[in-house]
Amino acid sequence: METLITIAAIALLIALGTRLIHRLNAQHDARIAAHHFGAPFPAIRRPPGHSHRTPTEQAAHRRRTGTWP
C-alpha cells in the first residue's frame, strides 16, 4: 500500500512539473511574440554615412553571381 501511495505521489509531482514547464514555455513564447525586433535604438540617429541604403542603392552595390566575367 505504501508503494502505491509513493508511486502516485511521484506521478503527481511529475504531472505538476510538466504543467509548470509548459506554462513557463508559453509565457516565454508570448514574451518573444510581443517583442518587435528591429533597430536596437530607433531613437538614436546613426552617424553620417552609416544610414541604411535605399533599395536602389542596394541593387547598385549588389554583386552578380552565376555569370562568367
N, C-alpha and C positions, 0 to 999 in steps of 0.2 A: 504494500500500500504506500509506503514511504517513497519507494522508487517511482511509482506512478505520479505522485504529487511533485516530486523533483523534476521529472520529465515534463510535466505540464507547466511548471514554473519556468523551466528553461525555454520551452516553446513560446510561452507568453512573452518572456524577455526578448527573444529573437524577433517576434512579431512587432513588439513595440519599438525595437531598434530599427527594424526595417521601415516602419512607418515614419519614424523620426528622420531617417536619412532621406526618404522620399520627399518629405515636406521641406527639408533644408535644400535639396536639389531644386525643387520647384521655386522656392524663394530666390535662389541664386539665378535661375533662368529668368525669372521676372525682373530681377535687378539688371541683368545683362540686356534684356529686351528694352528696358526703359532708357538705357544709356545710348545716346546718339554719338556714334564715333565720327569724328571729323577732324578739323583743325584743332590742335591741342589747346591753343589760346586764341580764339577768334577775335577777342577784343584787342589783342596786341597786334600792332601793324608790323609787317615784315620790313626789313631794311631795303633800301633802294636796290633794284637789280635782283631781288630774291622773291619776287612775286610769282604766282602761278602763271604758266604760259596759257595763252588762248588756244583753242583747238586749231586755228590756222598756223600758229607758231609751232605747235606740237607736230603737225603734219610736215612742216618745212624742215624740222630738225630730225625727223624720224629716218632711220637708216633703212635702205631697201634690203630685203633678204630674198634669197632664192633666185637671184638673177646673176648672170655672168657679167663681169665688168665690161 
